[in-house]
């Protein structure tokens, strides 16, 4: 376990990017077994083909979701070897309201008479008792959603009829803000590089005293 907030070393203020959504800082990585070629394994199965973000080392960063389903829906023709070879998620013990059914080298603790995701298999192996959930977790690719990026107004490429000023309060991020001149020709322009072609969401944070927003 780790403190996700403290793992993001470059967060300057409370408006920074949370660690769990920054791929360069997060510790939330895990290995999975792929059903087929993994993203980036071939030109045809590239990062872009899976809507993933390509890294310079050839790896892909992908947005994922996890679904769970039952491995066994019956204990008929199931033996201990199948249970040990197909169930990988441990359980503390059987459900409190379950009933025990003996199988071929195992005990199935069944809730409401159904072999489903609530079923826990009990197996004795090498002098130890194992409780295994009747669950398989599958990781699905959902494509990549760009990590939120903050663009400060004072760092814009073009400042037209606008002045950078220091904030006298703590409300302005990085302690500075842009003060526009009272003219219709006052604006700022950013130059932004994006990871891939597509639609992006944008939000603006600003403050105004008594004038019409």
N, C-alpha and C positions, 0 to 999 in steps of 0.2 A: 504494500500500500504506500501511497505517497500523497503529499499535499499538492494538489493540482495548481492551486493559486500561487504557491511559492516556486513551482517548477518553471514558471514563465519569468525568466530572469530580466527580460528587457521591458517589462511592463512599467511605464513611467508614472501613470496616474490611474485613477479609477475608470477612465474611459478606454484603457488598453484592452487588448484582445485576451480573452480567457485562455489559460494554458491548454485546456482540453480540446480546443479547436485549432491550435497552432501546431502544424506537423513538425516544425523544427524544435519545439520545446517539450511537447507532451511526452509522458512516459506510458501512455495508454496504447502500447503496441502488443499484439499477440499473433501467434502463428496459427494458420489454418491449413487443412488439407484440401486442395482444389479438386473439383470434379471436372477434369479436363485441363487445358492449358491456362495458366494464370495470366493476368493482364501484363503486357509487355514481353511475353515469351516469344513472340514472333511479329514480323511486320504486319501480318493480317490481324493479329490479336494485340494491337498496340494499346498504349495507354489511352490515346484519343478515341480508339474504337470502342472502349469501355467507358468513355466519358470520365476518365481519370486524369489526374494531373501528373505530368512527366517530370522526373527529377534528372539532374545532370548525370547521376550514376546509373541511369537506365531503369530505375525502379519507378513504380507508379504509386500514387496516393489516391485512394478511392473512398468515396462515401459508401457506407454499408448499412445494412439492416440485418437483424438476426431473427429467425423464426424457429419455433420449437414444435416438434411433433413426436408422436409415440413411435417407438421402434417396433414393438410387438403389439398386435391387437388380439392375440390368442396365445395360450401357452401350449397348445397342441403342436406336436412335432418340434418343440423347442427343448434344447438340452443345455447343460451347464456351459459347454464350450461356446455356444452361440451367445449366451448371456454375457460371458466374460469377454468375448471378442467384439461385441457390438454395443455394449453399454459402457460409457466412460464417465458419466457424471455421478458422483457419490452423493449419498443421502445420509443424514444423521441417523435415521431409522425409519421404520414404517409409519404411515399415517395413523393417527390415534384411532380413527374409526374404520380401519381396514380389517379384512378377514384374511387369514393365511390359507393358501392353497399349495400343496406340495406338487412339484414338477419333477422332471428328470434331472436330479442333481441340484435342485434349487428350491426355494420357497418364494412364491409370489404373494405379496401383501396387496390385496385388491380392495378398492373402494367402490361401493355400490355395485359390486358384481361385474364391473367393466375393466378390461385390460386396456388402460389408457395412460396418459402422462402422469396420473396420480399414483400409478402402480410402482411399487418398490420391490426389486428382486434381491433376495438374500442368498448369498453363496458362500460356502465354506471352501477355502483354497489355501493350501500350504499352512494349515494351522491357524488361519485368520478368517474372521467373518467380514464379508463385504456387503454393504447395502448400496445398491445401484439403482438410479432413477431410470425409468423406462422412457428416456427422452433422448432425442438427437437434435442438436442445434446446428442450423444451417446458416451460413453467412452469405448474404446476397449483395451484389453490386448495385448501388443506386446512382452511380456516377459521382462526379466531384462537384461540390459546392465551394466556390472560392472562399478562402478565409477572409473575414472582414478586415478591411484596411482603413486606417484613419489618415486622411489628408488634411493637414493643418492649413488654414487660410494664409498664414504668414509665409508658408513654404511654396505657395503657388508660383507657377512659371511666369505668369504675367499679373502685375498689379496695376490697374488703370484707375487713376483718381482715387487711390486708396492708400492709407498710411498704417504702418505697423506700430502698435502701441503696446506698452506693458500694462498688464492687468493690475489694478489696485486691489482686486479681490481674488479669491481662489476659484471663481466660476469659470474662467477661461482656461482651457487645457494648455499645458506648457507655459502658462503665465503670460501669454501674449494673444492679441487679437487684431483684427483689421477694422479700421475706422474709415468708412466710405465718405467721400465728399458729397455734398448735396447736389448731385447731378445725375441725369439719366445715363451718363456714360461711365459710371463707376462700376467696375467688375473685377473679378479675379478669374484666371484660367489655369487649370492644372493639365499637365501632360501625364497620362496614365497608361501604363502597359498592362495588358490583360493576358491571362493564361490561355484562353481559347475564345473563339468567336461565339457570341451568344448574348442573351439578355442578362443584365445585371441590375440588382436593386440598389438604390442610393437613398440616403437620408441626410438631411442637413441639420446642424445645430447652430442656432444663432440667438442673439439677444438684441432687444430694441427697447428704448426707454419709453417715450410717450407717442411716437409717431406710428402711423398706419403700417402694419406688417405686410 
